[in-house]
Amino acid sequence: MEAGDGPEETPLPLALSSFQLSEELGFLLPDPLTELPAPYGPWMEMARDLPQLIASHRLRSRVHQMPQLSAQHLRGHRELHLAHLVLSFITMGYLWQEGEEGAVKVLPRNIAVPFWEVSQALGLPPILSHADFVLANWRRKNPNGNLDTIVSLPGGESLRGFILVTLLVEKAAVPGIKAIIQAILQLDEETLHRALRELAEAIGDMSTALGRMHDYVDPAVFYSTIRIFLSGWKDNPAMPDGLVYQGVSEEPMAYSGGSAAQSTVLHAFDELLGIRHSPESGAFLRRMRDYMPPPHRALLERIRRAPSLRQHVLSSGDTRLRAAFNGCVSALADFRSHHITIVTKYIAVAAAKAKAEPGDRAGPSVGKPPSALEAKGTGGSHIFSFLKSIRDSTRDGMIRA
């Protein structure tokens, strides 16, 4: 049973279930649905065939033939999350089927209207976000616990690896999320010290999980085939005017693409440790919170309003606490350095190789590597200056002797 599915005792103010978090899985959606009710069969059928439909350049014509369905018959947040996942994947495929130079400017009403309805019900924007791509896009293939994705896009095993490795990073964070709750409560110095050590260990485990990207994701496939489908229509030169959601608004709307900056985990760590980013980087990160499920945003606000952990450690004069606190900051800075290494390999180096060796590539980018977001993340940030800025400001969060 999930939180909210039946009668239960009133949770403590900081119970994870109060924020739609799982004790086992953290921000991941527990046991996501893999099927929508029968009336939504056209959506599911199309979603299952997305890689083939995009590769054969047939998705747009299929979307044009799709009946317009109302989202009003969806029940509960699990059905809504699956619907959002499916419609967001179809939308990205429809938009980028012909690559960045063939992007459309209008999303047809038969997908735009229900996508808007589902998004409004969930409090999410009508675009693919981290909450869809990773948090709600997993299933157990068998009783042994082997994982697979629910919906896919071009990219084959590299796409599957990219999603599931990111999922493992989220899973590794769970002990750290629980440690945050203990740290906020600040029951006693011993409990706080133990929580900080558990948090540092969890962040280290996240770095280890992130390193598995090298084993499962081909940089050339990520750069040439996968990345464009994560791209949004805000701060993207390929779509400078945004996208018209037909039947929703006559004016174009601009939304950022999927980004690791939309993961609530690192925001939670920053809030707990009192990390303060530069005005530009901080503004981008705050905007990325609009792409998180509202209960997860509420947790960040609860952490932000808690008494300052940094001040508590400083005023305690406890050298063990200070060392444990700095261990968390150091681990977080190291994680962000690992992320820079990954981004360098999968974007900067891959972009240089794509230019130098424009050989045969499958997918929508055939003939020309993508270039509109060459120096930007899929969320629209200037990627290297942004990542180095937040890494350096994390290091500045150390308590100096």
RODO-181494 format. One line per field, with one value per atom (N, C-alpha, C): residue number from 1; x, y, z. Coordinates in steps of 0.2 Angstrom, whole numbers, always signed. Layout:
seq <- NUM_...
px <- X_...
py <- Y_...
pz <- Z_...
//
This chain:
seq <- 1_1_1_2_2_2_3_3_3_4_4_4_5_5_5_6_6_6_7_7_7_8_8_8_9_9_9_10_10_10_11_11_11_12_12_12_13_13_13_14_14_14_15_15_15_16_16_16_17_17_17_18_18_18_19_19_19_20_20_20_21_21_21_22_22_22_23_23_23_24_24_24_25_25_25_26_26_26_27_27_27_28_28_28_29_29_29_30_30_30_31_31_31_32_32_32_33_33_33_34_34_34_35_35_35_36_36_36_37_37_37_38_38_38_39_39_39_40_40_40_41_41_41_42_42_42_43_43_43_44_44_44_45_45_45_46_46_46_47_47_47_48_48_48_49_49_49_50_50_50_51_51_51_52_52_52_53_53_53_54_54_54_55_55_55_56_56_56_57_57_57_58_58_58_59_59_59_60_60_60_61_61_61_62_62_62_63_63_63_64_64_64_65_65_65_66_66_66_67_67_67_68_68_68_69_69_69_70_70_70_71_71_71_72_72_72_73_73_73_74_74_74_75_75_75_76_76_76_77_77_77_78_78_78_79_79_79_80_80_80_81_81_81_82_82_82_83_83_83_84_84_84_85_85_85_86_86_86_87_87_87_88_88_88_89_89_89_90_90_90_91_91_91_92_92_92_93_93_93_94_94_94_95_95_95_96_96_96_97_97_97_98_98_98_99_99_99_100_100_100_101_101_101_102_102_102_103_103_103_104_104_104_105_105_105_106_106_106_107_107_107_108_108_108_109_109_109_110_110_110_111_111_111_112_112_112_113_113_113_114_114_114_115_115_115_116_116_116_117_117_117_118_118_118_119_119_119_120_120_120_121_121_121_122_122_122_123_123_123_124_124_124_125_125_125_126_126_126_127_127_127_128_128_128_129_129_129_130_130_130_131_131_131_132_132_132_133_133_133_134_134_134_135_135_135_136_136_136_137_137_137_138_138_138_139_139_139_140_140_140_141_141_141_142_142_142_143_143_143_144_144_144_145_145_145_146_146_146_147_147_147_148_148_148_149_149_149_150_150_150_151_151_151_152_152_152_153_153_153_154_154_154_155_155_155_156_156_156_157_157_157_158_158_158_159_159_159_160_160_160_161_161_161_162_162_162_163_163_163_164_164_164_165_165_165_166_166_166_167_167_167_168_168_168_169_169_169_170_170_170_171_171_171_172_172_172_173_173_173_174_174_174_175_175_175_176_176_176_177_177_177_178_178_178_179_179_179_180_180_180_181_181_181_182_182_182_183_183_183_184_184_184_185_185_185_186_186_186_187_187_187_188_188_188_189_189_189_190_190_190_191_191_191_192_192_192_193_193_193_194_194_194_195_195_195_196_196_196_197_197_197_198_198_198_199_199_199_200_200_200_201_201_201_202_202_202_203_203_203_204_204_204_205_205_205_206_206_206_207_207_207_208_208_208_209_209_209_210_210_210_211_211_211_212_212_212_213_213_213_214_214_214_215_215_215_216_216_216_217_217_217_218_218_218_219_219_219_220_220_220_221_221_221_222_222_222_223_223_223_224_224_224_225_225_225_226_226_226_227_227_227_228_228_228_229_229_229_230_230_230_231_231_231_232_232_232_233_233_233_234_234_234_235_235_235_236_236_236_237_237_237_238_238_238_239_239_239_240_240_240_241_241_241_242_242_242_243_243_243_244_244_244_245_245_245_246_246_246_247_247_247_248_248_248_249_249_249_250_250_250_251_251_251_252_252_252_253_253_253_254_254_254_255_255_255_256_256_256_257_257_257_258_258_258_259_259_259_260_260_260_261_261_261_262_262_262_263_263_263_264_264_264_265_265_265_266_266_266_267_267_267_268_268_268_269_269_269_270_270_270_271_271_271_272_272_272_273_273_273_274_274_274_275_275_275_276_276_276_277_277_277_278_278_278_279_279_279_280_280_280_281_281_281_282_282_282_283_283_283_284_284_284_285_285_285_286_286_286_287_287_287_288_288_288_289_289_289_290_290_290_291_291_291_292_292_292_293_293_293_294_294_294_295_295_295_296_296_296_297_297_297_298_298_298_299_299_299_300_300_300_301_301_301_302_302_302_303_303_303_304_304_304_305_305_305_306_306_306_307_307_307_308_308_308_309_309_309_310_310_310_311_311_311_312_312_312_313_313_313_314_314_314_315_315_315_316_316_316_317_317_317_318_318_318_319_319_319_320_320_320_321_321_321_322_322_322_323_323_323_324_324_324_325_325_325_326_326_326_327_327_327_328_328_328_329_329_329_330_330_330_331_331_331_332_332_332_333_333_333_334_334_334_335_335_335_336_336_336_337_337_337_338_338_338_339_339_339_340_340_340_341_341_341_342_342_342_343_343_343_344_344_344_345_345_345_346_346_346_347_347_347_348_348_348_349_349_349_350_350_350_351_351_351_352_352_352_353_353_353_354_354_354_355_355_355_356_356_356_357_357_357_358_358_358_359_359_359_360_360_360_361_361_361_362_362_362_363_363_363_364_364_364_365_365_365_366_366_366_367_367_367_368_368_368_369_369_369_370_370_370_371_371_371_372_372_372_373_373_373_374_374_374_375_375_375_376_376_376_377_377_377_378_378_378_379_379_379_380_380_380_381_381_381_382_382_382_383_383_383_384_384_384_385_385_385_386_386_386_387_387_387_388_388_388_389_389_389_390_390_390_391_391_391_392_392_392_393_393_393_394_394_394_395_395_395_396_396_396_397_397_397_398_398_398_399_399_399_400_400_400_401_401_401
px <- +4_+0_+4_+3_+6_+3_+7_+5_-1_-7_-12_-17_-16_-21_-26_-25_-30_-29_-33_-32_-25_-23_-16_-16_-11_-10_-7_-9_-6_+1_+5_+12_+15_+21_+25_+26_+27_+28_+33_+38_+44_+44_+38_+38_+39_+43_+44_+37_+33_+26_+22_+24_+20_+22_+28_+30_+31_+26_+26_+33_+37_+43_+42_+46_+46_+52_+51_+56_+62_+60_+64_+67_+63_+65_+66_+65_+66_+61_+64_+60_+57_+60_+57_+50_+46_+39_+38_+36_+35_+31_+33_+30_+25_+28_+24_+20_+14_+10_+13_+12_+14_+9_+3_-3_-8_-11_-17_-23_-29_-35_-37_-41_-42_-43_-47_-49_-42_-37_-31_-26_-29_-25_-21_-24_-20_-14_-14_-7_-2_-4_+0_+3_-1_+1_+7_+6_+10_+17_+16_+22_+26_+24_+28_+32_+29_+32_+37_+38_+41_+48_+52_+59_+58_+54_+53_+49_+44_+40_+45_+49_+53_+59_+62_+67_+64_+58_+55_+51_+52_+49_+41_+38_+31_+27_+31_+27_+22_+25_+20_+14_+14_+8_+3_+6_+2_-1_+3_+0_-6_-6_-11_-17_-16_-22_-25_-22_-24_-30_-35_-41_-39_-43_-42_-45_-42_-45_-44_-49_-49_-46_-42_-38_-42_-49_-53_-55_-53_-55_-49_-44_-38_-39_-37_-39_-32_-31_-25_-19_-14_-8_-3_-4_+0_-3_-9_-12_-10_-10_-8_-1_+4_+11_+12_+9_+10_+8_+2_+0_+4_+7_+12_+18_+21_+26_+25_+20_+18_+17_+13_+12_+19_+23_+29_+34_+34_+39_+36_+29_+27_+28_+27_+28_+36_+40_+47_+49_+46_+47_+44_+38_+35_+39_+41_+44_+51_+55_+62_+63_+57_+58_+63_+63_+67_+73_+75_+81_+80_+85_+84_+82_+84_+82_+75_+72_+65_+60_+62_+57_+51_+45_+39_+38_+33_+32_+25_+21_+14_+13_+11_+9_+2_+0_-7_-12_-18_-22_-24_-24_-26_-21_-15_-10_-9_-9_-8_-13_-19_-25_-24_-24_-24_-17_-12_-5_-6_-9_-10_-14_-20_-24_-20_-17_-13_-8_-4_+1_-2_-8_-11_-13_-16_-18_-12_-6_+0_+4_+3_+7_+14_+14_+20_+19_+25_+24_+23_+20_+19_+25_+30_+36_+39_+44_+47_+52_+52_+56_+59_+64_+67_+62_+56_+51_+48_+48_+45_+51_+56_+61_+64_+65_+69_+64_+61_+57_+51_+48_+42_+43_+49_+50_+54_+51_+55_+50_+52_+48_+53_+50_+54_+53_+58_+57_+55_+58_+56_+57_+55_+55_+62_+68_+74_+76_+72_+73_+76_+78_+81_+76_+79_+75_+75_+70_+69_+65_+65_+61_+54_+49_+42_+42_+44_+44_+51_+52_+59_+58_+64_+65_+71_+73_+79_+85_+90_+96_+97_+92_+94_+96_+101_+104_+107_+110_+113_+108_+102_+96_+94_+93_+91_+96_+103_+108_+108_+107_+107_+101_+95_+90_+91_+93_+93_+99_+105_+110_+108_+105_+102_+97_+93_+89_+93_+99_+103_+106_+107_+110_+105_+98_+93_+92_+92_+92_+97_+103_+109_+108_+104_+103_+99_+95_+90_+92_+98_+100_+102_+104_+105_+99_+94_+87_+85_+85_+83_+88_+94_+99_+97_+94_+92_+87_+82_+77_+79_+84_+87_+91_+95_+98_+94_+88_+84_+81_+79_+76_+82_+88_+94_+92_+90_+88_+94_+100_+106_+112_+117_+124_+126_+125_+127_+123_+116_+112_+114_+115_+117_+123_+128_+135_+134_+130_+129_+125_+120_+116_+121_+126_+130_+135_+137_+141_+138_+131_+127_+126_+125_+124_+130_+136_+142_+143_+142_+142_+137_+131_+126_+128_+131_+134_+139_+144_+149_+146_+141_+138_+135_+132_+129_+135_+141_+146_+148_+148_+150_+145_+138_+133_+133_+135_+136_+141_+146_+152_+150_+145_+143_+140_+139_+137_+143_+149_+154_+153_+150_+149_+143_+138_+132_+130_+133_+131_+137_+135_+140_+140_+145_+145_+143_+144_+142_+135_+132_+125_+121_+124_+121_+121_+126_+127_+123_+123_+120_+113_+111_+104_+100_+102_+98_+97_+102_+102_+96_+95_+90_+83_+82_+75_+74_+79_+79_+78_+79_+80_+73_+72_+66_+66_+61_+60_+60_+65_+66_+74_+77_+84_+87_+83_+86_+86_+91_+92_+88_+87_+83_+76_+73_+66_+66_+68_+68_+62_+56_+50_+46_+48_+44_+40_+35_+30_+23_+19_+11_+8_+5_+1_-7_-8_-14_-20_-25_-31_-30_-24_-22_-21_-16_-14_-13_-15_-13_-6_-3_+4_+9_+15_+20_+21_+23_+25_+32_+36_+43_+44_+47_+49_+56_+59_+66_+65_+71_+71_+73_+73_+75_+82_+83_+90_+91_+97_+99_+98_+97_+96_+89_+85_+78_+77_+83_+83_+82_+77_+76_+82_+85_+90_+96_+99_+105_+102_+96_+93_+92_+90_+89_+96_+101_+108_+110_+109_+111_+108_+101_+97_+99_+101_+103_+109_+114_+121_+122_+117_+117_+122_+122_+126_+123_+127_+124_+127_+124_+126_+126_+130_+130_+123_+122_+115_+112_+117_+114_+113_+118_+117_+111_+110_+105_+98_+98_+91_+89_+94_+93_+90_+94_+92_+85_+83_+76_+71_+73_+68_+67_+72_+72_+67_+66_+61_+54_+52_+46_+44_+50_+49_+49_+48_+48_+41_+39_+32_+31_+25_+24_+26_+24_+26_+34_+38_+45_+47_+44_+46_+44_+39_+37_+42_+45_+51_+56_+58_+64_+62_+56_+54_+54_+52_+53_+60_+65_+72_+74_+72_+75_+72_+66_+64_+66_+70_+73_+78_+80_+85_+92_+96_+102_+107_+108_+112_+120_+122_+128_+129_+125_+125_+125_+121_+121_+128_+131_+138_+143_+143_+147_+147_+141_+139_+141_+141_+142_+149_+154_+161_+163_+159_+161_+165_+171_+176_+173_+171_+168_+162_+158_+152_+155_+160_+162_+165_+169_+173_+167_+162_+157_+153_+152_+148_+153_+159_+164_+164_+164_+164_+158_+152_+146_+148_+150_+151_+157_+162_+167_+164_+160_+157_+153_+149_+145_+149_+154_+158_+162_+164_+167_+161_+155_+150_+149_+149_+149_+155_+160_+166_+166_+163_+162_+157_+152_+147_+150_+154_+158_+162_+165_+169_+164_+158_+154_+151_+150_+147_+153_+159_+164_+165_+164_+165_+159_+153_+147_+144_+147_+145_+151_+156_+161_+165_+168_+172_+168_+162_+157_+156_+155_+153_+159_+165_+171_+172_+171_+171_+166_+160_+154_+156_+160_+162_+167_+172_+178_+176_+171_+170_+162_+160_+152_+150_+152_+150_+143_+141_+134_+131_+126_+122_+115_+112_+105_+101_+95_+91_+89_+87_+84_+90_+96_+102_+106_+103_+107_+109_+115_+118_+121_+119_+122_+121_+127_+126_+123_+119_+116_+120_+118_+123_+120_+113_+110_+111_+112_+114_+121_+125_+132_+135_+134_+138_+133_+127_+122_+119_+116_+113_+106_+103_+96_+91_+93_+89_+89_+95_+96_+101_+105_+110_+116_+121_+128_+131_+132_+133_+139_+145_+151_+152_+151_+151_+146_+140_+136_+138_+140_+142_+148_+153_+159_+157_+152_+150_+147_+143_+140_+144_+149_+154_+159_+161_+165_+161_+155_+151_+150_+149_+149_+155_+161_+167_+167_+165_+165_+161_+156_+152_+156_+162_+166_+166_+166_+167_+175_+178_+185_+187_+193_+195_+197
py <- -6_+0_+6_+11_+17_+22_+27_+32_+36_+36_+40_+35_+29_+24_+21_+22_+20_+23_+21_+24_+23_+27_+26_+31_+30_+35_+42_+47_+54_+53_+55_+54_+60_+59_+65_+70_+76_+82_+81_+77_+76_+68_+65_+58_+59_+54_+54_+54_+50_+49_+56_+60_+67_+71_+69_+72_+67_+62_+57_+54_+53_+49_+42_+38_+31_+29_+26_+24_+20_+16_+12_+15_+19_+22_+29_+33_+40_+44_+47_+51_+47_+41_+37_+35_+35_+33_+26_+23_+16_+12_+7_+2_+6_+10_+14_+9_+12_+8_+7_+2_+1_+1_+1_+1_+6_+10_+14_+11_+13_+10_+10_+5_+3_+9_+14_+20_+23_+22_+26_+21_+16_+11_+15_+20_+23_+26_+29_+32_+27_+21_+16_+13_+11_+8_+12_+18_+23_+23_+24_+24_+18_+12_+6_+6_+9_+9_+15_+19_+26_+25_+21_+21_+19_+14_+12_+18_+21_+26_+32_+34_+40_+38_+32_+30_+30_+28_+27_+33_+39_+45_+45_+40_+39_+42_+44_+46_+52_+57_+63_+61_+57_+55_+51_+47_+43_+47_+52_+57_+61_+63_+66_+62_+56_+51_+49_+51_+49_+52_+48_+52_+56_+62_+66_+63_+61_+58_+63_+63_+67_+64_+68_+65_+65_+67_+67_+61_+55_+49_+45_+49_+46_+47_+41_+41_+40_+45_+44_+46_+48_+50_+45_+39_+34_+34_+34_+34_+41_+46_+53_+53_+50_+50_+46_+40_+36_+40_+43_+47_+53_+56_+61_+59_+53_+50_+48_+45_+43_+49_+54_+60_+64_+64_+68_+65_+58_+55_+55_+55_+56_+63_+68_+75_+76_+73_+74_+71_+65_+61_+65_+68_+72_+78_+81_+88_+87_+82_+81_+75_+73_+67_+68_+74_+76_+80_+80_+83_+91_+94_+101_+106_+104_+109_+107_+102_+100_+100_+104_+105_+108_+106_+109_+115_+119_+125_+124_+119_+118_+111_+110_+103_+102_+97_+96_+95_+98_+98_+91_+86_+79_+76_+79_+78_+84_+90_+96_+96_+96_+97_+92_+85_+80_+81_+83_+83_+89_+95_+100_+99_+95_+93_+88_+84_+79_+83_+88_+92_+96_+99_+103_+99_+93_+89_+87_+86_+84_+90_+96_+102_+102_+98_+98_+102_+104_+107_+102_+104_+100_+98_+95_+93_+88_+84_+78_+81_+79_+81_+75_+77_+71_+67_+70_+66_+61_+62_+57_+52_+55_+52_+46_+48_+43_+41_+46_+44_+39_+40_+36_+31_+31_+27_+20_+16_+10_+5_-1_-7_-13_-18_-24_-29_-31_-36_-43_-45_-51_-51_-56_-56_-55_-56_-55_-48_-44_-37_-33_-37_-33_-28_-22_-16_-15_-12_-10_-3_+0_+6_+4_+9_+8_+10_+16_+19_+21_+21_+22_+27_+29_+33_+30_+33_+31_+31_+26_+26_+19_+14_+7_+6_+2_+0_+6_+11_+17_+21_+22_+26_+22_+16_+12_+12_+12_+13_+20_+25_+32_+33_+30_+31_+27_+20_+16_+18_+20_+23_+29_+33_+39_+37_+32_+29_+26_+23_+20_+26_+31_+37_+39_+40_+42_+37_+30_+25_+26_+27_+27_+33_+38_+44_+43_+37_+36_+37_+33_+34_+42_+45_+52_+56_+55_+58_+57_+51_+49_+53_+53_+57_+64_+67_+74_+75_+70_+71_+71_+66_+66_+72_+75_+81_+87_+87_+93_+93_+87_+86_+87_+86_+88_+86_+79_+76_+77_+75_+76_+75_+77_+78_+71_+66_+59_+57_+58_+57_+61_+67_+72_+70_+68_+66_+59_+55_+49_+50_+55_+57_+60_+64_+67_+62_+57_+52_+48_+47_+43_+47_+53_+58_+58_+58_+58_+52_+46_+40_+39_+41_+41_+45_+51_+55_+51_+48_+44_+38_+35_+30_+32_+38_+41_+42_+45_+46_+39_+34_+27_+25_+26_+24_+28_+35_+39_+36_+34_+31_+25_+22_+16_+19_+25_+28_+26_+26_+24_+17_+13_+6_+4_+9_+7_+12_+18_+23_+25_+24_+26_+33_+37_+44_+46_+43_+45_+44_+39_+38_+43_+44_+49_+56_+58_+65_+65_+60_+61_+59_+55_+52_+53_+53_+53_+60_+64_+71_+76_+75_+80_+79_+73_+71_+73_+76_+79_+86_+89_+96_+99_+105_+109_+115_+119_+125_+131_+132_+138_+138_+144_+145_+140_+138_+134_+137_+139_+142_+139_+132_+128_+130_+132_+134_+141_+146_+152_+155_+153_+156_+152_+146_+141_+137_+134_+129_+131_+131_+132_+126_+126_+120_+121_+118_+119_+118_+122_+121_+123_+125_+127_+135_+137_+144_+145_+151_+153_+156_+158_+160_+155_+155_+150_+150_+144_+143_+140_+142_+140_+136_+130_+126_+123_+122_+119_+111_+109_+101_+98_+91_+87_+88_+89_+90_+87_+85_+83_+88_+94_+100_+99_+95_+94_+89_+86_+80_+84_+82_+85_+84_+78_+76_+81_+84_+88_+95_+97_+103_+102_+96_+95_+95_+92_+92_+100_+103_+110_+114_+113_+117_+115_+108_+106_+109_+109_+111_+118_+122_+129_+132_+128_+129_+135_+140_+146_+147_+147_+147_+154_+156_+162_+164_+171_+173_+170_+169_+166_+159_+155_+148_+147_+151_+150_+151_+156_+158_+152_+149_+143_+137_+136_+130_+131_+137_+139_+137_+139_+138_+131_+127_+120_+116_+120_+117_+117_+121_+121_+114_+110_+104_+98_+99_+94_+93_+87_+86_+91_+94_+99_+96_+89_+87_+87_+86_+86_+93_+98_+105_+107_+104_+106_+103_+98_+95_+100_+103_+107_+114_+116_+122_+120_+114_+112_+112_+110_+110_+117_+121_+128_+132_+130_+134_+131_+125_+123_+127_+127_+130_+128_+133_+132_+127_+121_+116_+119_+123_+126_+130_+134_+138_+134_+128_+124_+120_+118_+115_+120_+126_+131_+133_+134_+136_+130_+124_+118_+118_+120_+120_+113_+108_+101_+99_+98_+96_+90_+85_+79_+81_+86_+88_+92_+96_+100_+96_+91_+87_+83_+80_+77_+81_+87_+92_+93_+95_+96_+90_+84_+78_+77_+80_+80_+85_+91_+96_+93_+90_+88_+82_+78_+73_+75_+81_+84_+87_+91_+94_+89_+83_+78_+75_+74_+72_+76_+83_+88_+88_+86_+85_+79_+74_+68_+69_+73_+75_+79_+84_+88_+83_+78_+73_+69_+67_+64_+68_+75_+79_+81_+81_+83_+77_+71_+65_+64_+66_+64_+70_+76_+82_+85_+88_+91_+87_+81_+77_+73_+71_+68_+73_+80_+85_+86_+86_+86_+80_+74_+68_+68_+71_+71_+76_+81_+86_+83_+80_+77_+71_+67_+60_+60_+64_+64_+57_+52_+45_+44_+38_+36_+36_+39_+39_+37_+33_+32_+37_+38_+42_+49_+54_+60_+64_+63_+67_+65_+61_+58_+64_+64_+69_+75_+77_+82_+82_+82_+82_+88_+87_+92_+98_+104_+109_+115_+115_+121_+121_+116_+115_+113_+114_+111_+114_+120_+123_+123_+121_+121_+114_+114_+108_+108_+102_+101_+105_+107_+112_+119_+121_+127_+131_+128_+132_+132_+137_+136_+131_+125_+119_+119_+121_+120_+126_+132_+137_+136_+133_+132_+127_+121_+115_+117_+121_+123_+128_+132_+137_+134_+129_+126_+121_+118_+114_+118_+124_+129_+132_+134_+136_+131_+125_+119_+119_+119_+119_+125_+131_+136_+136_+130_+129_+126_+124_+121_+126_+123_+127_+127_+133_+134_+134_+131_+131_+138
pz <- +0_+0_+0_-4_-4_+1_+3_+7_+4_+7_+5_+2_+1_-2_+3_+9_+14_+21_+26_+32_+36_+39_+42_+48_+52_+58_+55_+58_+56_+57_+51_+51_+55_+57_+60_+55_+57_+53_+48_+49_+45_+42_+42_+39_+32_+29_+22_+18_+20_+17_+16_+20_+20_+14_+11_+5_-1_-1_-6_-8_-2_-2_+0_-2_+0_+5_+10_+15_+11_+6_+2_-4_-7_-14_-14_-9_-9_-13_-18_-22_-28_-29_-35_-33_-38_-38_-36_-31_-29_-34_-36_-41_-46_-50_-55_-59_-61_-66_-72_-76_-83_-88_-86_-90_-88_-93_-91_-93_-90_-91_-99_-101_-108_-112_-110_-115_-117_-114_-115_-119_-122_-126_-132_-135_-141_-138_-132_-130_-128_-125_-123_-129_-134_-140_-144_-144_-147_-143_-137_-132_-133_-133_-134_-140_-146_-152_-154_-149_-150_-154_-152_-155_-163_-164_-171_-175_-172_-175_-177_-172_-174_-179_-178_-183_-190_-191_-197_-200_-196_-197_-198_-194_-194_-188_-183_-177_-178_-182_-183_-186_-191_-195_-190_-186_-181_-176_-173_-169_-172_-178_-181_-182_-182_-183_-176_-171_-164_-162_-159_-156_-150_-149_-144_-138_-132_-126_-121_-117_-111_-105_-101_-96_-89_-90_-84_-81_-85_-82_-78_-78_-75_-67_-63_-56_-52_-47_-43_-46_-42_-44_-48_-47_-51_-58_-59_-66_-70_-66_-69_-70_-66_-67_-74_-75_-80_-87_-86_-92_-94_-89_-90_-93_-91_-93_-101_-102_-109_-114_-112_-116_-117_-112_-112_-117_-117_-122_-129_-130_-137_-139_-135_-136_-139_-135_-137_-143_-144_-151_-157_-155_-161_-163_-158_-159_-162_-160_-162_-167_-170_-175_-180_-183_-189_-187_-180_-178_-177_-174_-172_-178_-184_-189_-192_-190_-192_-187_-181_-176_-177_-175_-176_-171_-173_-168_-165_-167_-164_-162_-156_-153_-155_-158_-160_-154_-155_-149_-146_-150_-148_-143_-143_-137_-133_-135_-131_-125_-127_-122_-116_-118_-112_-108_-112_-109_-104_-106_-101_-95_-96_-91_-86_-88_-84_-80_-83_-80_-75_-76_-71_-65_-66_-60_-56_-59_-55_-53_-55_-53_-57_-63_-67_-73_-76_-83_-88_-94_-99_-104_-101_-105_-101_-104_-101_-96_-90_-84_-81_-76_-72_-69_-67_-63_-67_-74_-79_-81_-83_-87_-82_-76_-71_-66_-62_-56_-57_-63_-64_-70_-72_-78_-77_-72_-71_-69_-70_-68_-67_-63_-62_-67_-70_-76_-73_-67_-65_-57_-54_-46_-43_-47_-45_-44_-47_-46_-51_-57_-62_-65_-67_-68_-76_-78_-85_-85_-91_-92_-94_-93_-95_-102_-104_-110_-113_-119_-122_-128_-130_-136_-139_-145_-149_-144_-145_-141_-138_-139_-137_-130_-130_-123_-120_-123_-120_-117_-120_-117_-111_-111_-105_-100_-101_-96_-93_-97_-95_-90_-91_-87_-80_-81_-75_-71_-74_-69_-65_-69_-65_-59_-61_-56_-50_-51_-46_-42_-45_-41_-36_-38_-34_-28_-30_-25_-20_-22_-17_-12_-14_-10_-4_-4_+1_+8_+10_+17_+18_+13_+14_+16_+12_+13_+20_+23_+30_+35_+33_+37_+38_+32_+33_+38_+38_+43_+50_+51_+58_+59_+54_+56_+57_+54_+55_+62_+64_+71_+76_+75_+79_+87_+87_+94_+99_+97_+101_+97_+100_+96_+93_+97_+94_+88_+89_+83_+77_+78_+73_+70_+74_+71_+67_+69_+65_+59_+59_+53_+48_+50_+45_+42_+46_+43_+38_+39_+35_+28_+29_+23_+19_+22_+18_+14_+18_+15_+9_+10_+4_-2_-1_-6_-10_-6_-9_-13_-11_-15_-21_-21_-27_-32_-30_-35_-38_-34_-36_-42_-40_-45_-51_-51_-56_-61_-58_-62_-66_-65_-69_-76_-77_-83_-89_-87_-91_-94_-90_-92_-97_-96_-99_-105_-105_-110_-115_-121_-127_-128_-127_-128_-135_-140_-147_-147_-145_-145_-141_-135_-131_-134_-137_-140_-146_-151_-157_-157_-153_-154_-148_-142_-136_-134_-134_-130_-133_-139_-142_-139_-138_-135_-128_-125_-118_-118_-124_-125_-125_-122_-121_-126_-125_-129_-125_-121_-117_-117_-119_-120_-125_-130_-135_-142_-144_-151_-156_-156_-161_-161_-155_-154_-150_-153_-150_-147_-151_-149_-144_-143_-139_-143_-140_-143_-142_-147_-146_-144_-139_-137_-139_-145_-148_-144_-144_-139_-132_-130_-124_-124_-128_-129_-136_-138_-145_-145_-139_-138_-137_-140_-138_-131_-128_-121_-121_-116_-116_-110_-110_-105_-106_-100_-100_-101_-104_-105_-99_-99_-93_-91_-85_-82_-76_-74_-68_-62_-64_-60_-57_-60_-58_-53_-51_-46_-39_-35_-28_-24_-25_-20_-18_-24_-23_-20_-22_-19_-11_-9_-2_+2_-1_+2_+3_-3_-3_+3_+4_+9_+16_+17_+23_+25_+21_+22_+21_+19_+19_+13_+8_+2_-2_-3_-6_-13_-19_-25_-28_-33_-36_-38_-39_-41_-47_-52_-59_-58_-55_-54_-49_-44_-39_-42_-47_-50_-55_-58_-63_-58_-53_-49_-46_-44_-41_-47_-53_-58_-59_-58_-60_-55_-49_-44_-47_-51_-54_-58_-59_-63_-59_-52_-47_-45_-43_-40_-34_-33_-28_-21_-19_-13_-12_-17_-16_-15_-19_-18_-10_-8_-1_+4_+3_+7_+7_+1_+1_+5_+5_+9_+16_+18_+25_+28_+23_+25_+26_+21_+21_+27_+30_+35_+42_+42_+48_+51_+57_+60_+56_+55_+52_+55_+51_+53_+54_+49_+49_+56_+57_+63_+70_+69_+75_+76_+71_+71_+74_+71_+73_+80_+83_+90_+94_+92_+97_+99_+95_+96_+96_+94_+94_+87_+88_+82_+78_+82_+78_+74_+76_+72_+66_+67_+62_+56_+59_+54_+50_+53_+50_+45_+47_+42_+36_+37_+32_+27_+30_+26_+21_+23_+19_+13_+15_+10_+5_+7_+3_-2_+1_-3_-8_-7_-12_-17_-15_-20_-25_-22_-26_-31_-29_-33_-39_-38_-43_-48_-45_-49_-54_-51_-55_-61_-59_-64_-70_-68_-73_-78_-75_-79_-84_-81_-85_-91_-90_-95_-100_-97_-102_-107_-105_-109_-114_-111_-115_-119_-118_-122_-126_-122_-125_-130_-127_-131_-137_-135_-140_-146_-144_-149_-154_-151_-155_-160_-157_-161_-167_-165_-170_-176_-174_-179_-184_-180_-184_-188_-185_-188_-189_-194_-195_-199_-196_-200_-199_-201_-200_-193_-192_-186_-187_-182_-183_-179_-181_-177_-181_-177_-181_-183_-180_-181_-187_-192_-197_-202_-204_-208_-205_-199_-195_-188_-184_-177_-174_-168_-165_-163_-164_-162_-158_-158_-154_-147_-144_-137_-135_-140_-139_-133_-131_-125_-119_-120_-115_-113_-107_-104_-107_-107_-109_-106_-100_-96_-98_-103_-105_-102_-97_-94_-98_-97_-100_-96_-98_-94_-90_-93_-89_-84_-86_-82_-76_-77_-72_-67_-70_-66_-62_-65_-61_-55_-57_-52_-46_-47_-41_-38_-41_-38_-33_-36_-32_-26_-27_-21_-16_-18_-13_-9_-12_-8_-4_-6_-1_+5_+5_+11_+17_+16_+21_+27_+33_+39_+40_+40_+40_+48_+49_+56_+58
//
